[in-house]
Amino acid sequence: MAVTVFPLLIIAGAALALLAPATFAPLGAGITYALMIIMFGMGLTLTLPDFLLVIKRPLPVLAGVAFQFGFMPLLAFGIAWALQLPPALAAGLILVGSVPGGTSSNVVTYLARGDVALSVTMTSLSTLLSPLLTPLLALWLAGQYLPVPAGDMAWDIVRIVLIPVIGGVLLRLLLPRIVQGLQPALPWISVMGITYVVLAVVAGSSEVLASAGALLLIGVVLHNLLGYTIGYGAAMLTKAPVPTRRAVSVEVGMQNSGLAAGLAGAHFSPEAALPGAIFSVWHNISGGLLASFWGARRPKTPQPQSQPDDASATPVAT
């Protein structure tokens, strides 16, 4: 149910923004707060064992994170160059490739019969690394199109991502029973937050979207689908079991595009936020289709016994 409803809500948000851009454009002032709520919700889903898996199974975790921050930014740069995207859209697409994985990857991995514990760990690790790696990658690659205030961007990621996530983790440690009672609502809070971001970004840049929408959509789709493919292939090279391959594939292909949209709007321009908004819509659709395809095909390799509660499958598109 979730894999169907969540993308529909985000698509509806994008459609409303296109139909009445003047009505929703003022929402742009609240994007930062929406992202902080999303990331705080992500923190509420995490536990200390999610981070210990880095020690227990370092190869797939580190391989997935390496491709997340190594392949995806370069792929975005190559696609932007090949399609000759305008500078703002090129910088925005590169920023999408430079952010960590979104936790929607966790629920897609679960529905796809993948290794959920691995997915949550990779999301957690890439999120913790993002204040350092995302600004550096943006400075290197997106800086060829637009000036990149890497220091300000790093602080924004700490403020928007790291502090709320750590706050959520600490609250879960201190008040586990209360947080457990909130778990069923967390996915809905997250998807409402990303729908808000999509509404604000699309409404604020509707004219640019109308003129460059088709080309931008091609770039976003290529980036996402090639990410799935290279992630699966990388896991195959390590001779990982099928559930692990699926988890790495989804984690590499799905980005925290809501964060990318927020950072691009704050540090580049409203137009640069469009790739993140479009990616938010598209990767929820593609992730749902992938989950349906793999979910109907039980892996021959036994699946890990760990199953997510509603918290560890909090969808955060981004």
N, C-alpha and C positions, 0 to 999 in steps of 0.2 A: 504493500500500500504506500509506504513512505517514498519508495523510489519513483512512484508515479505522481504523487501529490506534490512533493517538493518542487520538481522542475516546473510543474504547471503553475504554481504560485509565482515563481520567478519569471516565467514567460508572461504571465498576466501583468506583473509589475512593469515589465519592459513595454508591453502593449499600451498600458495606461499612460506611461511617460510619453510615448510617441503620439498618442491621441490628444493629450492635454499637457504639452511641455511647460507652458507658463504656470500651470497650477502646481507642478511638482518640482520645478527648478529650485525654489527656495529651500528644499530639503537638503541641498548640498551642504548647508552650514552644519548639519548634524551627522555627516558621514563618519567623522572621527569617533564620535560617541557610540554610534552603531557598531563600529568595528571593535571598540573596547568591550562592549557587551558580548559580542560574538566570542572574542578571545577569552573573556572571563568564563563564559560557558564552556569553552574548550578545556580550561583549567580544571573545572569541576568534574570533567570526565576522566582525568588522569590520576594514576596512582604511582607510587614509587616503583613497583615491579615493571611498569611500562618502560622505565629507563634502564632497569637492570638487564633487559634483554640485549642491550648493546654489548654487554660483557659475555653473556651466555651464547649469543649467536651473532658475532660481529660481522661475518662476511656478508650475508644478505642485507643487513641493516646499513653497513657502510657503503656497499655497492649501490643500494637504492638512493642514499643521500648523495653520493658522488655523482650519479647521473642526474639527480634533481638539480644540483647546483652547477654541474659541469656541462651536461649535454643540453638541457633545456634552454639556458640562456643563449648558447651558441646557435641552437636551432632557431630560436626566435630572431636572432640577428640575421641569420641566413635567409629566412623567409621574408623578413622586412626588406632586405636588399633585393631579393629575387622579384618581389612584387612591386618594388619601387614605391613603397608606402610613403606618404608625407612624413616629415620629421616627427611631428607630434605623435602620430599613430605608430610609427616605428619605435620611438622611445617607449611608448606605452606597452607595445607587444613585448619588447625586450624586458621590461619590468615584470610583466606576467611570467616570463620564463625565469626570472631571478628570485621570485618569492618562494617560500616554503610550500609544502603540500597542504591542501585544505583538508579538514577532517571529514568532509563528505567522502573522501577516499576510504574512510573506515567503514561507513555503512555500505558503500558499493562493494568493498572487499568481502564483507560479511555476506551480502546477498549473492555474491559471485562464488561462494564456497572457497574463499581464499583464507590465508593465514591472518586473522584479525589482530592477534597480539603483535605480529610483526608490523602490520600496517600502522597501528597506534604508536608503536615505538619509533618508526621512521618519521611519522608526522611530528611527534614530540621533539625528536632530535633536530630535524630540519628547522622547526620553529625556534628552538633555542639558538641555533647557529645564524638565524636570519639577521639579527642586528649587525653582525659583522659582514656576512657574505653578500647580502642583498645590496647594500650601498656600494660595496667594492665592484660587484658585477655591473651594477647600473652605471657607475662612473666609467668603467672600462668600455662597455659596449654601447649603452644608451648615450654616453657622453659624446659619441661621434655624431649625434643628431641634435642634442640639446644640452645646455649646461646642467650639470648634476650637482646639487649641494649635498655631497655625500655625508658630511657631518650632521647636518640638520635631519637628513633622512634616517640616519642611524638612531638619532635620539627619538625621532617619531616612532620607529619600530620598537624601541625599548618601551616607550610610553604607551603605545597602542597595543603591542603584542606581549612583550615580556612581562611587564608589571601585572597586567590583568591575568595572564596565564598563571604566574606564580601565586597571585592572590587567590585564584580559584583552587589551585592545588592545596594551598595552606588551609583554606576554608573547609575543604573536604577532609583534611586530616583532623581538624579541630572539631568539626560538627558532622561526622559521617552519617548519622541517622537523618538529620535534616536534609542534607544534600541528596541522600538516597531517595528521599521522598520527592525531590524535585526532578529526578531523572527523566520521567516521562515527558516533562514540559521542555527540557533542554533542546531537543531537536527542533521543536516549533519556534522557540525563541531565536535559535540560530538562523533558521530559514527566513523568519520575519526580518531579521537584521540584514541579511544579504539582499532580500527583496527591496528593502529600504535603500540600500546602496545602489542597486540597479535602477530603481526609480529616479533617484537623484542624478546619477551620472547620465543616463539616457536622456532625461528631460533637459539637462543642462547643455547637451551637445547634439540635439536632435537634427540641426541643420547639417552638421558635419557627417552624421550617420547617414543622412539621406543621400549625400553626395559620394561617400566612400564606403557605404555599407557592404556592398557585394564583395569588394576586394578585401576589406577587413575580415569579413566572415570567412573567406577562403583561407586567409592567413591563420585565423584562430582555429579553424577545423584541422588544418594541416599540422599545426603545432600540437594540438591535443592528440590526434590519432597517431602521429609519429612518436609521440611520447609513450603512449601505450605499447606500441610495437617495439621500440628500443628497450623499454623497461623489461618486457617479457623476454626479449632476446638476451639481454644481459644476465637475467636470472638463469636462463637455460645454459649459458656458458659456464656458470658455476655448478651445473648439474643439480640445481635445486629441485625439490619436488614441486608438483603442479600447484598446490595451494600457495607456496612461496612465490612462484612465478607470477601468479595472478595478483598477489599483494604488491609486488614490486612494480608490475605493469601499471596498476591503478595508481599507485603512489607517485610514480614518475609522470604519468599523463595528466593527473589532476592537480591544479595549482590553487593556492589561496588567492584567487583572482579578486576577491573583494578587497583584500589588503592592497593588491597592485593598483586597483582603481582608486582607492583612497590616497595612496602615496603619489600616484601620478597626478591626481587632481590638486594635491597640496603643493607639489614641488615642480610640476611641469605646466600643465594647462588642463582645462576641462576636456579638451579633445583627446589628450593623452590618456585620460581615464577610460575612454571608450573600449579599448581592447580588453581591459579587465572586466568591464560590465558585460560585454558580449561573451567573453569566456565563461563568466558565471552562468549565463543562460545555457550556453552550448554544452559545457562539460557535465552539467547535470542531466542533460538529455542523453549524451553519449554514454555517461556512466550508468544510467538506467538501462540503456540497451545492452551494454556490456554485461551488467549484472544479470539481466534476464537470460542472455545467451549462455554465460558460464554457469549460472544457477541451475539451468536445466541439464547440465552435464557434470555429474559427480566425478571428481578426480579419482583416478585409479589409486593414487597414493593416499594413504590414510590421512585425514585432516587432523590438525592439532585439536586437542581437547578443549582449549580455552575458547569460550564464546563470549561475545561482548554483551554487557548489559546495555540498556538504552543509552547510557552515558557515553560509552566508548564508541558508539556509532552516531554521534551527533553530527548531522550534516551541516557543514559550513562551506558553502561554495566559494569559492573565491577565487 
